[in-house]
């Protein structure tokens, strides 16, 4: 996944390099040349004994792989638009939070407004709520009563929508798990479909 979707220029692990142990281990795994720690240690260190050096390499390597997950691109058919949008929102929320911690509130606001726009375009209420909550914090820090009031109004509206969506998702989950259960449970849930569908329509 990382090999196919990581950004081209990346300082974490560069598969094009041969000098570092991380890049060597990356290629061994990518080419399916090793399957166990001992096999990897034998190739990299010349011994199958799992030394402290190998364990440190493995820990460091794993951390760098996880860091790559923050830098993958979703410009292919890897995922549907909704998931790409949700991933983008999460990235923007992280950026905004770090900017807020660094007291760069003006930049944080710009980033949060981008996240809110994407969330609105794709109907991702949870992401919108998180962005508005962070925006509210910034307005409180700045004693911006006008910005606070506007954000609070939008947030209460989003909270209500989020409650409705969560109730609908809970109903849907109950139906799905029931349909996948025993035959007797399936027949029972069918009798409950009309009121459940009415509830869905009401929430919608």
Secondary structure as UniProt FT lines:
FT   HELIX           2..5
FT   TURN            15..16
FT   HELIX           21..30
FT   TURN            31..32
FT   HELIX           37..45
FT   HELIX           52..68
FT   HELIX           69..71
FT   TURN            77..78
FT   HELIX           81..101
FT   TURN            102..103
FT   HELIX           105..122
FT   HELIX           125..141
FT   TURN            142..143
FT   HELIX           145..179
FT   HELIX           183..191
FT   HELIX           193..203
//
